[in-house]
Amino acid sequence: MPKLIKHVFNEGMTLSRIFLSCVVLFLINSICSAESTSEQVASPTGRTVFFLDEEISIHLPAKGDGSKIPVTLTSVEGVERKAELVALGGYAVMQIAPNMLAEGQWTLATADGRGFSFRIARPFQNTPFAIVNYGGTIPDDDVNMFGGPGPMKVEERIELYRDTFGMNLIMHVGNMGGPIGPKDADRAASIPARIVAQHVIAGQHQPGGQASSWADPALQLGTRYRGMHVAQQWRRIGGKTFVGVHYADEPGLTWGQQNEKGEMARAFPGEQNWYVGPYAVPAQHALYEKTFGKKPANWQFPEKDLEGWLHFMRWRTTILGDLFAQITKDIHATHPDVMGFSQLYAWRTTAEGLYPPENAKGIDVLATHGYAMWTPLGHLNPAHEVDAMRSGAWDKPLWMIGPWMGSQADEGGVRAVLYGVLARKVEGIIWPLDWKRTWPEAAEVSQKILPLSGMLHDTAKPRDTVGLLHSRDQHLVVNSRHLRAANPGTEYHGLLLSAWSMAMAAGYPASRVVEGDLISGKASEHKMIFTPALTYVSDATRKALEKYIADGGVLFLDSASTVDIKGARKLPFAFKDSMNEEVFPRITPIVPGNSRKFFEELIAPDLPALKKAFEEVAPPLIECSNPEFAFGEYLAGKGRYIWIVNNANQRKDDAQFIPVDAEADIRLPNSDGVIYDVFARKLLPNREFKLKLAKGDAALYAFMPAKISGVNVDRVEWKEPGLTVALSVNAGETPVDAIIPVSITLKNPKGQKIWTVYRATKAGKFEEVFDLGYGIMPGEYTVEVSENLSDQKAQKKVAIKASEQFAWQSPIVETPDEARIRSFLSKPREILVAYGSEESKKSATQLADDLNKKGFKAKAVNAADYNQEVEFPLQGAPFPIFNGIFTHPVAIHQDVIVIGSRKDNQLMERLIGKYGLSPWPLSFPENAPGQGRALMWWSRGAFGLNHESVAILANDPEGLKAGVDSLLKKLP
């Protein structure tokens, strides 16, 4: 897992210690005069909730330069911290180092009665498993998100999200025209949860108009700029509340509409002449020619040069992945602990360049939709999408958007979707908790899975005994038969759905296998592979399949397959196309078929033959008498977990996807140890039993190498500012060698719960250091632990002594990006030092000279000479991509140091006013940062895609000198 994902979601890791100031905006009309002050103590970003491991900056309006201002910070528990600040330019600054305070409410008070109340949130989350609210932040009292459950007080929502749902991440849809606000950041941190920017790259559905394509260099340039700028803007406001940038790659390379012939067609902007696509997009042809030095094969005539045609089509499936990998690198270069992740759901649309193994490369997390309405699989379709997304992307954390538009109003629908998704193994679930249909069952499922969530995150998804070959080449060959179709590739998609469903009904859940798995040898982890209607394989794939067979694997081809693979076995039937609209007429424009017809006509007739063929190779994962139950398996050290999900639906011709109660005779696999019924938290007496499940419900069984005798708190140690908790889940005196879910609760000296977190043992042991802060109330604390398979508990007390540690400063030059600026100056480079006035020219010239003495190639230049905008190469792009972020770049492609004020330096005004790349992006005071003061910060991508800049904002010679001197002191 990428390091930054561990920072954000692995609660065993402390968040990065990079000092990222949350410098504050004191809302005053003028701060250039010490006699003109406001009585408001405030924070410039507007935030009032900060994470413990953030540096916190607070501004206090103050008269009299050089005067001393004593302040006292007091926690709600009565812990006090004192400081003495120095006034300059109308105010004083207090910067508090990370971890100096403690979780809870704090108040800063001055001797004259002014104050600032703020809250500190713990830096670690309740679970490493991502539980994400899709579609917004925490709305105001009178707002119903998605027609949700009615007006609710903000405090009630926060409590509900935290305690009922365990939410730790919010996908914020409000980013189309600008960044999050301080209210969003405060409410998220109060949970505590983090925020990711949603739809940063694509808007919702389209990169830049009907004729544009992700292959367009101008579009790629603009999206790279946007990714970097959003990461910086949001981080400035949200601090460590903001952790990710999300790409919505739907529907793929291009977007069009059907013409009068029912063809998927595109038009150039301003023209009425349609051209048939998606294969005729000029930008893709141009990029191919630039990449390979030749024109692509004629897309209209694949039969004339099939290998050349396939080469072009395979390459098209790499465009999005290459771009998203590059944007993710850009984001990491901006902030290494901000992740980039992609939302992909139309894997079947290879015609649009969507292909999970390629789309997922280079990103940190792969997220996907799992609609329950768009295939005859119904509520099981999201589980199928998990397997489809994981193909070729086994090294990526996978988050699933399950019960959104795909969940039905009928009872059991949300349960079926969520449990089906979990059964196939994800590292996070995404759902809109405000959508009214999800509330009752969402709360029910949350309460059942939260105590298990550490295990859900830490276990591994094995490659199933059976692999289902999803051949990209075969998919493309099918596309070649429907070059002008509005929805090419549906035929092959329908075959894969039917094959996956039939294997599941036989008790053999099947992981997707792609050509890359065969060639790399990873497919050998499957004892058998099967595939529908295979009519084409490349030479490399044929050799890989034959080697797989020669090495002991079994390949099953259905009767519709025409390729000759040495050693392959033939199934006595052909899989049927479940997406064929002639067989499954659509009930609504987006809902095909019905579940009864799908199962009884496509699955049931050939199910015995498939089961017989598979049983000759290996036994099923589970022997189950009900073919509508679904299954999944996790690996957990020397243990494992097996899911059983009720996906049974009502049997009516006019009904679709209506869950029903169901039962089955179950025979679990043999176990050398013991088996726990996880939800019941008790030993299972027999591996053969009758299982009754409510609508959409699930059962989960833990196979452990030994019976759990108890849980032990091995060590609780306070070493400020962290509390170490070590525990073990044992069989007698020996830790159980497995991944076991545990809960840890910390109570204060009054016996009140501070927090509960959910984790898991590895090889029966667990240890983590929880940052509590130097400002925690002293006294005797209690750590309570429980293992969540047999519900055994233990506790231990620990004495926390009062700490005197309190690191703070009251600087004249505020530097939010200290580490970044030092890195910028760590080695010589070419730099423009841009000034705006004759007065600042002297400082710029001297700074350039001083840098040159250190080996730099620096030159002082007038900012006005470099502020000319160049026309952006892609005109007319809609606001979801470029609005307010990066419309027209300037003619600079070089590292820059910008010095002076907004009034005299046009590049400084551009940084702050147009790009929003400043520490105070919301409402920047005209005369900030005040007389005698300077504000220094770092940016990336403001003056050239791969170039960095440092700004020194000052309004007078004294402030500018202080800023330049501070910069020079950072030179190595």
VENUR-V515317 format. One record per backbone hydrogen bond with DSSP energy under -0.5 kcal/mol. NH is the residue of the N-H (numbers start at 0). CO is the residue of the C=O. E is the energy in kcal/mol with one decimal. If there is no record, write none. Layout:
NH | CO | E
NH | CO | E
This chain:
4 | 1 | -0.7
5 | 1 | -1.5
6 | 2 | -1.8
7 | 3 | -1.8
8 | 4 | -3.2
9 | 4 | -0.6
9 | 5 | -1.5
10 | 8 | -1.0
12 | 9 | -2.4
19 | 17 | -0.8
20 | 18 | -0.6
20 | 815 | -1.2
21 | 54 | -1.1
22 | 20 | -0.5
25 | 23 | -0.7
26 | 24 | -0.6
27 | 25 | -1.4
35 | 32 | -1.2
36 | 34 | -0.8
40 | 38 | -0.5
40 | 114 | -0.5
41 | 39 | -0.6
41 | 58 | -1.2
44 | 22 | -0.5
45 | 42 | -2.6
49 | 118 | -2.7
51 | 120 | -2.5
53 | 50 | -2.0
55 | 95 | -2.2
56 | 21 | -0.8
57 | 93 | -2.6
58 | 41 | -1.8
59 | 91 | -2.9
60 | 39 | -0.5
61 | 89 | -2.3
65 | 86 | -3.5
66 | 63 | -2.0
68 | 84 | -2.7
69 | 67 | -0.5
70 | 82 | -2.7
71 | 108 | -2.3
72 | 80 | -3.6
73 | 106 | -2.2
74 | 78 | -2.6
75 | 104 | -1.9
77 | 74 | -1.8
80 | 72 | -2.4
82 | 70 | -2.0
84 | 68 | -2.8
86 | 66 | -2.5
87 | 90 | -2.3
90 | 87 | -1.1
91 | 59 | -2.7
93 | 57 | -2.7
94 | 808 | -2.9
95 | 55 | -3.5
95 | 93 | -0.6
96 | 94 | -0.5
96 | 806 | -2.1
98 | 51 | -3.1
99 | 96 | -1.3
102 | 771 | -0.6
103 | 119 | -2.6
105 | 117 | -3.4
106 | 73 | -1.9
107 | 115 | -2.8
108 | 71 | -2.5
108 | 106 | -0.5
109 | 113 | -2.5
110 | 69 | -0.8
112 | 109 | -1.7
115 | 107 | -2.0
117 | 105 | -2.6
118 | 47 | -3.0
119 | 103 | -2.8
120 | 49 | -3.1
127 | 757 | -0.5
129 | 426 | -2.2
131 | 129 | -0.5
131 | 428 | -2.8
132 | 168 | -2.3
133 | 131 | -0.7
133 | 430 | -1.4
134 | 132 | -0.5
134 | 170 | -0.9
135 | 170 | -2.0
138 | 136 | -0.8
142 | 139 | -2.0
144 | 142 | -0.6
146 | 143 | -1.1
147 | 144 | -0.7
151 | 140 | -1.4
156 | 152 | -2.4
157 | 153 | -2.6
158 | 154 | -2.2
159 | 155 | -2.6
160 | 156 | -3.2
161 | 157 | -2.4
162 | 158 | -3.0
163 | 158 | -0.6
163 | 159 | -1.6
164 | 159 | -1.7
166 | 160 | -2.4
167 | 130 | -2.2
168 | 130 | -1.4
169 | 193 | -2.0
170 | 132 | -2.9
171 | 169 | -0.8
171 | 195 | -2.6
172 | 170 | -0.6
175 | 172 | -0.7
184 | 180 | -2.0
185 | 181 | -2.7
186 | 182 | -2.4
187 | 183 | -2.2
188 | 184 | -2.5
189 | 185 | -1.7
190 | 187 | -1.6
191 | 187 | -0.5
192 | 187 | -3.0
193 | 167 | -2.0
194 | 240 | -3.4
195 | 169 | -2.7
196 | 243 | -2.7
197 | 171 | -2.0
197 | 195 | -0.6
199 | 196 | -0.5
199 | 245 | -2.0
200 | 245 | -0.9
202 | 198 | -1.1
205 | 201 | -0.8
207 | 208 | -0.5
211 | 208 | -1.2
213 | 252 | -1.0
215 | 212 | -2.1
219 | 215 | -2.5
220 | 216 | -2.5
221 | 217 | -2.5
222 | 218 | -2.4
223 | 219 | -2.0
224 | 220 | -2.3
225 | 221 | -2.4
226 | 222 | -2.5
227 | 223 | -2.0
228 | 224 | -2.7
229 | 225 | -2.9
230 | 226 | -2.0
231 | 227 | -1.8
232 | 228 | -3.1
233 | 229 | -2.7
234 | 230 | -1.4
235 | 231 | -2.0
236 | 232 | -1.5
237 | 233 | -3.2
238 | 234 | -2.0
240 | 237 | -2.6
241 | 238 | -1.3
242 | 194 | -2.6
242 | 240 | -0.5
243 | 194 | -0.8
244 | 338 | -2.8
245 | 196 | -2.4
246 | 340 | -3.0
248 | 246 | -0.9
248 | 342 | -1.3
249 | 247 | -0.8
252 | 351 | -2.8
256 | 264 | -1.9
258 | 262 | -2.3
261 | 258 | -2.1
263 | 483 | -0.6
264 | 256 | -2.4
264 | 262 | -0.8
265 | 274 | -2.4
267 | 272 | -0.6
270 | 267 | -2.1
273 | 271 | -0.6
274 | 265 | -2.4
276 | 263 | -2.0
280 | 277 | -0.9
283 | 280 | -0.8
284 | 280 | -1.6
285 | 281 | -2.6
286 | 282 | -2.2
287 | 283 | -2.3
288 | 284 | -2.2
289 | 285 | -2.2
290 | 286 | -2.3
291 | 287 | -2.8
292 | 288 | -1.9
300 | 297 | -1.5
303 | 300 | -1.4
304 | 300 | -0.6
304 | 301 | -0.7
308 | 304 | -2.8
309 | 305 | -2.9
310 | 306 | -2.0
311 | 307 | -1.8
312 | 308 | -2.2
313 | 309 | -3.3
314 | 310 | -2.1
315 | 311 | -1.8
316 | 312 | -1.0
316 | 313 | -0.9
317 | 314 | -2.0
318 | 314 | -0.5
318 | 315 | -0.9
321 | 317 | -2.5
322 | 318 | -2.1
323 | 319 | -3.0
324 | 320 | -2.2
325 | 321 | -1.8
326 | 322 | -2.6
327 | 323 | -2.3
328 | 324 | -1.9
329 | 325 | -2.2
330 | 326 | -2.4
331 | 327 | -2.5
332 | 328 | -2.2
333 | 329 | -1.2
334 | 330 | -3.1
337 | 334 | -1.9
338 | 242 | -2.6
340 | 244 | -2.4
341 | 364 | -1.7
342 | 246 | -2.9
343 | 341 | -0.7
343 | 366 | -2.9
346 | 344 | -0.9
348 | 345 | -2.2
349 | 347 | -1.6
351 | 348 | -1.5
352 | 349 | -1.9
353 | 348 | -1.7
354 | 352 | -0.5
357 | 354 | -1.4
358 | 354 | -2.8
359 | 355 | -2.3
360 | 357 | -0.9
362 | 359 | -1.4
363 | 339 | -2.7
364 | 339 | -0.9
365 | 396 | -2.6
366 | 341 | -3.5
366 | 364 | -0.6
367 | 398 | -1.6
369 | 400 | -1.4
377 | 374 | -1.6
379 | 376 | -1.8
380 | 377 | -2.0
383 | 379 | -1.8
384 | 380 | -2.5
385 | 381 | -1.7
386 | 382 | -1.5
387 | 383 | -2.2
388 | 384 | -2.9
389 | 385 | -2.2
390 | 386 | -1.0
392 | 389 | -2.5
395 | 392 | -1.5
396 | 363 | -0.8
398 | 365 | -2.3
399 | 427 | -2.0
400 | 367 | -3.8
401 | 399 | -1.1
401 | 429 | -1.0
403 | 401 | -2.2
406 | 403 | -1.8
412 | 409 | -1.8
415 | 411 | -2.6
416 | 412 | -2.2
417 | 413 | -2.6
418 | 414 | -2.9
419 | 415 | -1.9
420 | 416 | -2.3
421 | 417 | -2.6
422 | 418 | -2.4
423 | 419 | -1.1
423 | 420 | -0.6
424 | 421 | -1.4
426 | 397 | -2.7
427 | 397 | -0.9
428 | 129 | -2.3
429 | 399 | -3.0
430 | 131 | -2.8
432 | 430 | -1.1
434 | 431 | -2.1
435 | 145 | -0.5
435 | 433 | -0.6
437 | 434 | -2.0
438 | 434 | -0.6
438 | 435 | -0.7
441 | 437 | -2.6
442 | 438 | -2.5
443 | 439 | -1.7
444 | 440 | -2.9
445 | 441 | -2.5
446 | 442 | -2.2
447 | 443 | -1.1
448 | 444 | -2.3
449 | 445 | -2.6
451 | 448 | -1.0
452 | 448 | -0.7
452 | 449 | -1.5
454 | 451 | -0.8
455 | 451 | -2.2
456 | 452 | -1.8
457 | 453 | -2.1
458 | 454 | -2.2
459 | 634 | -2.2
461 | 459 | -0.7
465 | 508 | -0.7
466 | 527 | -2.4
467 | 510 | -3.2
468 | 466 | -0.7
468 | 529 | -2.3
469 | 467 | -0.6
469 | 512 | -3.4
470 | 468 | -0.8
471 | 469 | -0.6
474 | 470 | -2.3
475 | 471 | -2.6
476 | 472 | -2.6
477 | 473 | -2.3
478 | 474 | -2.0
479 | 475 | -1.9
480 | 476 | -0.6
480 | 477 | -1.3
481 | 478 | -2.2
482 | 479 | -0.5
484 | 481 | -1.7
485 | 261 | -0.6
487 | 484 | -0.6
489 | 486 | -1.1
492 | 488 | -2.0
493 | 489 | -2.7
494 | 490 | -1.6
495 | 491 | -2.2
496 | 492 | -2.3
497 | 493 | -1.9
498 | 494 | -2.3
499 | 495 | -2.7
500 | 496 | -2.4
501 | 497 | -2.3
502 | 498 | -2.2
503 | 499 | -2.1
504 | 500 | -2.4
505 | 501 | -1.4
506 | 503 | -1.7
507 | 502 | -2.8
510 | 465 | -1.8
512 | 467 | -2.7
516 | 513 | -1.1
517 | 513 | -1.5
518 | 514 | -2.5
519 | 515 | -2.1
520 | 516 | -1.0
521 | 516 | -0.7
522 | 516 | -1.8
523 | 520 | -1.6
524 | 521 | -1.8
525 | 522 | -2.0
526 | 464 | -1.0
527 | 464 | -1.9
528 | 553 | -2.8
529 | 466 | -2.3
530 | 555 | -1.3
534 | 532 | -0.8
541 | 537 | -2.6
542 | 538 | -2.4
543 | 539 | -2.0
544 | 540 | -2.6
545 | 541 | -2.4
546 | 542 | -2.2
547 | 543 | -2.3
548 | 544 | -2.1
549 | 545 | -2.5
550 | 546 | -2.1
551 | 548 | -1.8
552 | 547 | -2.5
553 | 526 | -1.6
555 | 528 | -3.1
556 | 568 | -2.9
557 | 530 | -1.2
558 | 572 | -2.5
560 | 557 | -1.8
561 | 533 | -1.6
562 | 533 | -1.6
564 | 562 | -0.7
565 | 563 | -0.5
567 | 564 | -2.2
568 | 554 | -3.4
570 | 556 | -3.0
577 | 493 | -1.1
577 | 575 | -0.8
579 | 576 | -1.1
580 | 578 | -0.6
582 | 579 | -0.7
583 | 579 | -3.0
586 | 590 | -2.5
587 | 590 | -1.1
590 | 587 | -0.6
591 | 372 | -0.6
591 | 589 | -0.7
592 | 583 | -0.7
597 | 593 | -2.2
598 | 594 | -2.5
599 | 595 | -2.7
600 | 596 | -2.0
601 | 596 | -0.6
601 | 597 | -1.7
602 | 597 | -0.9
602 | 598 | -1.2
603 | 598 | -3.1
605 | 602 | -0.6
606 | 602 | -0.9
606 | 603 | -0.8
607 | 603 | -0.6
609 | 605 | -2.0
610 | 606 | -2.6
611 | 607 | -2.4
612 | 608 | -2.0
613 | 609 | -2.4
614 | 610 | -2.6
615 | 611 | -1.0
616 | 613 | -2.0
617 | 613 | -2.4
620 | 506 | -2.0
621 | 506 | -0.8
622 | 666 | -2.2
623 | 621 | -0.7
624 | 664 | -1.6
626 | 624 | -0.7
628 | 625 | -1.6
629 | 644 | -2.6
631 | 642 | -1.2
633 | 640 | -2.6
634 | 459 | -3.2
635 | 638 | -2.5
637 | 736 | -1.8
638 | 635 | -1.8
639 | 702 | -1.6
640 | 633 | -1.8
641 | 700 | -2.4
642 | 631 | -2.8
643 | 698 | -2.5
644 | 629 | -2.7
645 | 696 | -2.9
646 | 627 | -1.5
646 | 644 | -0.9
649 | 657 | -2.7
651 | 649 | -1.2
654 | 651 | -1.3
658 | 656 | -0.8
659 | 647 | -1.6
661 | 692 | -2.5
663 | 690 | -2.0
665 | 663 | -0.5
665 | 688 | -3.3
666 | 622 | -2.2
667 | 686 | -2.7
673 | 703 | -2.3
675 | 701 | -2.8
676 | 681 | -3.1
677 | 675 | -1.0
677 | 699 | -2.4
678 | 699 | -0.5
680 | 676 | -1.5
681 | 676 | -1.5
683 | 674 | -3.4
684 | 682 | -0.6
688 | 665 | -2.0
690 | 663 | -3.1
690 | 688 | -0.5
691 | 689 | -0.5
692 | 661 | -3.0
692 | 690 | -0.5
696 | 693 | -2.4
698 | 643 | -2.7
700 | 641 | -2.5
701 | 675 | -2.4
702 | 639 | -3.4
702 | 700 | -0.5
703 | 673 | -2.4
703 | 701 | -0.8
708 | 729 | -3.1
709 | 729 | -1.3
711 | 727 | -2.9
713 | 711 | -1.1
713 | 725 | -1.0
714 | 725 | -2.0
716 | 723 | -2.1
718 | 716 | -0.7
718 | 721 | -2.5
721 | 718 | -2.4
722 | 769 | -2.5
723 | 716 | -3.1
723 | 721 | -0.6
724 | 767 | -2.5
725 | 714 | -2.9
726 | 765 | -2.6
727 | 711 | -2.2
728 | 763 | -2.6
729 | 709 | -2.7
729 | 727 | -0.6
730 | 733 | -3.5
731 | 729 | -0.5
732 | 730 | -0.5
733 | 730 | -1.5
735 | 728 | -2.9
736 | 734 | -0.5
737 | 735 | -2.4
738 | 635 | -1.0
739 | 737 | -0.7
741 | 758 | -2.7
742 | 785 | -2.4
743 | 756 | -2.5
744 | 783 | -3.2
745 | 754 | -2.3
746 | 781 | -2.6
747 | 751 | -2.6
750 | 747 | -2.7
753 | 745 | -3.3
754 | 745 | -1.1
756 | 743 | -2.7
757 | 125 | -3.4
758 | 741 | -2.5
760 | 739 | -2.4
761 | 764 | -3.0
763 | 737 | -1.7
764 | 761 | -1.8
765 | 726 | -2.3
767 | 724 | -1.8
769 | 722 | -2.9
769 | 767 | -0.6
770 | 768 | -0.6
771 | 720 | -2.8
771 | 769 | -0.5
772 | 720 | -1.8
773 | 98 | -2.9
774 | 100 | -2.1
775 | 772 | -1.0
778 | 799 | -2.4
780 | 778 | -0.6
780 | 797 | -3.1
781 | 746 | -2.0
782 | 795 | -3.1
783 | 744 | -2.8
783 | 781 | -0.6
784 | 793 | -3.1
785 | 742 | -2.0
786 | 791 | -2.3
787 | 740 | -3.0
790 | 786 | -0.8
791 | 786 | -0.5
793 | 784 | -2.2
795 | 782 | -2.0
797 | 780 | -2.5
799 | 778 | -3.0
800 | 798 | -0.6
807 | 805 | -0.5
808 | 94 | -1.8
813 | 811 | -0.6
813 | 933 | -2.1
815 | 935 | -0.7
816 | 935 | -0.6
817 | 814 | -0.9
820 | 816 | -2.7
821 | 817 | -2.2
822 | 818 | -1.9
823 | 819 | -2.4
824 | 820 | -1.8
825 | 822 | -1.3
830 | 856 | -2.1
831 | 894 | -2.3
832 | 858 | -2.9
833 | 831 | -0.8
833 | 896 | -2.5
834 | 832 | -0.5
834 | 860 | -2.4
840 | 836 | -1.4
841 | 837 | -0.9
842 | 838 | -0.7
843 | 839 | -2.4
844 | 840 | -2.9
845 | 841 | -2.4
846 | 842 | -2.5
847 | 843 | -2.6
848 | 844 | -2.3
849 | 845 | -2.6
850 | 846 | -2.4
851 | 847 | -2.4
852 | 848 | -1.7
853 | 849 | -0.5
853 | 850 | -1.3
854 | 851 | -1.7
855 | 850 | -2.0
856 | 828 | -2.0
857 | 855 | -0.6
858 | 830 | -1.9
860 | 832 | -2.5
862 | 834 | -3.3
862 | 860 | -0.5
864 | 861 | -1.5
865 | 862 | -1.7
866 | 863 | -0.7
869 | 888 | -2.9
874 | 872 | -0.7
880 | 877 | -1.6
881 | 877 | -1.0
882 | 878 | -1.5
884 | 881 | -2.0
885 | 881 | -1.2
890 | 867 | -1.6
891 | 889 | -2.2
893 | 942 | -1.3
894 | 829 | -0.6
895 | 947 | -1.7
896 | 831 | -3.1
897 | 895 | -0.5
897 | 949 | -2.6
898 | 833 | -2.5
898 | 896 | -0.5
899 | 951 | -1.8
904 | 900 | -1.8
905 | 903 | -0.6
908 | 904 | -2.0
909 | 905 | -2.0
910 | 906 | -2.5
911 | 907 | -2.2
912 | 908 | -3.2
913 | 908 | -0.8
913 | 909 | -1.0
914 | 909 | -2.7
916 | 910 | -2.3
917 | 915 | -1.3
927 | 924 | -1.3
929 | 926 | -1.7
930 | 30 | -0.7
932 | 929 | -1.7
933 | 811 | -1.5
934 | 952 | -2.0
935 | 813 | -3.0
936 | 950 | -1.8
938 | 948 | -2.5
940 | 946 | -2.8
946 | 943 | -1.5
948 | 938 | -2.5
949 | 895 | -2.1
950 | 936 | -2.6
951 | 897 | -3.2
952 | 934 | -3.1
952 | 950 | -0.5
953 | 899 | -1.8
953 | 951 | -0.5
959 | 955 | -2.4
960 | 956 | -2.7
961 | 957 | -2.2
962 | 958 | -2.2
963 | 959 | -2.8
964 | 960 | -2.8
965 | 961 | -2.0
966 | 962 | -2.1
967 | 963 | -2.5
968 | 964 | -1.7
969 | 966 | -1.5
970 | 967 | -1.5
971 | 824 | -0.6
